[in-house]
Amino acid sequence: MGDDTIQGQTESGMKQTGPVETKERTFDTRCSDLRLQLKDVGERIQRLKRRTAESATQPGEDRSEELANLTLAFRHLEDAEMRLGKAIQAYDGGRSVYDATDRSRTEENS
């Protein structure tokens, strides 16, 4: 998959696979698209974890290692999503979109 190709949901919430139709994709848009993809994979891991936990086991069968590794996989995706957010923050000059002192940025996104 090329650098300008995405799968999953875009920022607008539309499902999309293939090249983005805009002329220029900015760094923060690419990071945001990747974050959405990570969120989708994380949700799929959580569903798998629930199914694994709920599935019938044989007497003496232990699913704890499977569940622990699914938990770790999910946490690593959360970390990657956060790191991409930090990359966007750095791209924006260090301003956090959650910074309560910078109302202009949050009002623009409303």
Sequence and secondary structure as in RCSB ss.txt:
>XXXX:A:sequence
MGDDTIQGQTESGMKQTGPVETKERTFDTRCSDLRLQLKDVGERIQRLKRRTAESATQPGEDRSEELANLTLAFR
HLEDAEMRLGKAIQAYDGGRSVYDATDRSRTEENS
>XXXX:A:secstr
  TTEEEEE TTS EEEEE  SS   HHHHHHHHHHHHHHHHHHHHHHHHHHHHS   TT   HHHHHHHHHHHH
HHHHHHHHHHHHHHHHTTS  TT TT HHHHHHT 
